[in-house]
């Protein structure tokens, strides 16, 4: 392999995934300019075996069919690297971008952004620095979101809001109480309703 190929981690595959995205699906925007630049970059690096993954959705949309397909191929070991035009083409948010980059790092699939000089190749000191900065910023974003969620949950508890899914056990409450009113014991109720004894006991305790 030549010097430009030191970044290859997946030695069994040299296919490059090219990801492009535009924000609309009405024909007013195309990926042509992105694709032309990225392909030119790949040619310069000697990455001739490529597969294009193209999405026509806004940046905030959760559904990214082409991106999801590319990630599945990464997990299957079918891609050696991913090249895109800019970081904002890849992630729908900073947190989502962090998750994508984190998975690519674990899968040892480098991310290259042709117009921003970003290359997370593990053998590149600059790439390591770039990756570290990206992940640090993304982790900060995740911590802020986590803090907001925890604060919201605490406030809800203080207001007396019961959190979590409604218990399916409550659907049997009336049946249990009716049999209890007839003078039946916990085990007898559990046997008749085909319920765990502990569940019957819990319902009776809550109703007491």
C-alpha positions in Angstrom: 0.0 0.0 0.0 1.1 3.6 -0.7 1.6 6.2 2.0 -1.8 7.7 1.4 -3.4 4.4 2.4 -2.0 4.3 6.0 -5.4 5.4 7.2 -7.0 2.1 6.0 -8.2 0.2 9.1 -10.4 -2.4 7.4 -7.7 -4.3 5.4 -10.4 -6.7 4.1 -12.3 -4.0 2.3 -11.2 -0.7 0.6 -14.7 0.5 -0.4 -15.4 4.2 0.5 -18.8 5.3 1.5 -19.7 8.7 0.2 -22.5 10.5 2.1 -24.3 13.5 0.6 -27.5 15.2 1.7 -29.7 18.2 0.6 -32.4 19.7 2.7 -35.3 19.5 0.3 -36.9 16.8 -1.9 -38.6 19.1 -4.4 -35.8 19.4 -6.9 -34.7 22.9 -5.9 -31.5 21.6 -4.4 -29.3 18.8 -5.7 -26.3 17.0 -4.3 -24.4 17.4 -7.6 -21.9 20.0 -6.3 -21.2 18.0 -3.1 -20.9 14.8 -4.9 -18.5 16.2 -7.5 -16.2 17.7 -4.9 -16.2 14.5 -2.7 -15.6 12.2 -5.7 -12.7 14.4 -6.8 -11.2 14.2 -3.3 -11.5 10.4 -3.3 -9.9 10.2 -6.7 -7.0 12.3 -5.4 -6.6 9.9 -2.4 -6.7 6.8 -4.7 -10.1 5.6 -3.3 -11.6 4.5 -6.6 -14.1 1.9 -5.2 -17.0 4.0 -3.8 -20.6 3.8 -3.0 -22.8 6.9 -2.8 -25.4 7.2 0.0 -27.8 10.1 -0.8 -30.5 11.6 1.4 -33.0 14.3 0.5 -34.2 15.4 3.9 -33.8 18.4 6.2 -31.0 18.3 8.8 -33.5 17.9 11.7 -35.3 14.9 10.3 -34.9 11.7 12.4 -35.3 9.5 9.4 -32.2 9.2 7.1 -32.7 6.1 5.0 -29.4 6.5 3.1 -27.4 7.3 6.3 -29.0 4.3 8.1 -28.1 2.1 5.2 -24.5 3.3 5.2 -24.2 2.7 9.0 -25.5 -0.9 8.5 -22.8 -1.5 5.9 -20.2 -0.1 8.3 -21.4 -2.6 11.0 -21.2 -5.4 8.5 -17.6 -4.4 7.7 -18.4 -3.5 4.1 -16.9 0.1 4.3 -13.3 1.1 5.0 -14.1 4.8 5.5 -16.8 7.5 5.1 -16.3 10.7 3.2 -18.7 13.7 3.2 -18.6 17.3 2.2 -19.2 18.9 5.7 -20.0 17.7 9.2 -23.4 19.3 9.0 -24.4 17.0 6.2 -23.9 14.0 8.4 -25.6 14.7 11.7 -29.1 16.1 12.3 -27.8 17.6 15.6 -24.6 17.8 17.6 -25.7 15.0 19.8 -26.7 12.8 16.8 -23.4 13.6 15.1 -21.6 12.5 18.3 -23.4 9.2 18.3 -22.6 8.6 14.6 -18.9 9.5 15.1 -18.7 7.4 18.3 -20.0 4.4 16.5 -17.7 4.9 13.6 -14.8 5.2 16.0 -15.8 1.9 17.7 -16.1 0.3 14.3 -12.7 1.8 13.3 -14.2 3.5 10.2 -12.5 6.9 9.7 -14.6 10.0 8.9 -13.3 12.5 6.3 -14.9 15.8 5.5 -13.4 16.9 2.3 -14.1 20.7 2.5 -13.2 21.1 6.2 -9.9 19.2 6.4 -11.3 16.8 8.9 -9.8 13.3 9.0 -10.3 11.1 12.0 -7.9 8.5 10.9 -6.5 6.8 14.0 -2.9 7.0 12.6 -3.1 10.8 12.1 -2.2 13.0 15.1 -4.3 15.8 13.6 -7.2 13.4 13.2 -6.9 12.3 16.8 -7.0 15.9 17.9 -10.0 16.7 15.7 -11.9 13.6 16.9 -11.1 14.5 20.5 -12.5 18.0 20.1 -15.6 16.8 18.3 -16.3 14.2 21.0 -15.6 16.6 23.8 -18.1 19.2 22.4 -20.7 16.5 21.7 -20.2 15.1 25.3 -20.8 18.6 26.6 -24.0 18.8 24.6 -25.2 15.4 25.9 -24.5 16.4 29.5 -26.5 19.6 29.1 -29.4 17.6 27.7 -29.1 15.1 30.5 -29.1 17.8 33.1 -32.3 19.3 31.6 -34.0 16.0 31.6 -33.1 15.3 35.2 -34.2 18.8 36.3 -37.5 18.3 34.5 -38.1 14.9 36.2 -37.3 16.4 39.6 -39.7 19.3 39.0 -42.4 16.8 37.9 -41.9 14.7 41.1 -42.1 17.8 43.2 -45.5 18.6 41.6 -46.7 15.1 42.5 -46.6 13.7 38.9 -46.2 10.0 38.8 -43.5 9.1 36.3 -43.1 6.0 34.2 -45.6 3.8 32.4 -49.0 3.2 34.0 -48.8 -0.2 35.7 -50.8 -2.9 33.9 -51.3 -4.3 37.4 -53.9 -1.6 38.1 -56.2 -3.1 35.5 -56.8 -6.0 37.9 -57.4 -3.9 40.9 -61.2 -4.1 40.8 -61.2 -7.8 40.4 -58.8 -8.3 43.3 -60.8 -6.0 45.6 -64.1 -7.6 44.7 -62.8 -11.1 45.6 -61.2 -9.7 48.8 -64.6 -8.2 49.7 -66.1 -11.7 49.4 -63.7 -12.8 52.1 -61.1 -14.6 50.1 -57.5 -14.6 51.1 -54.5 -13.5 49.1 -53.4 -16.9 47.9 -56.9 -17.8 46.9 -57.4 -14.6 45.0 -54.1 -15.1 43.2 -55.0 -18.7 42.3 -58.4 -17.7 41.0 -57.2 -14.8 38.9 -54.0 -16.6 37.9 -51.8 -13.8 39.3 -48.6 -13.8 41.3 -49.3 -13.7 45.0 -46.9 -10.7 45.3 -49.0 -8.7 42.8 -52.2 -9.4 44.7 -50.6 -8.4 47.9 -49.3 -5.2 46.4 -52.8 -4.2 45.1 -54.4 -4.9 48.4 -51.7 -2.9 50.3 -52.1 0.1 48.0 -55.9 0.0 48.5 -55.6 -0.3 52.3 
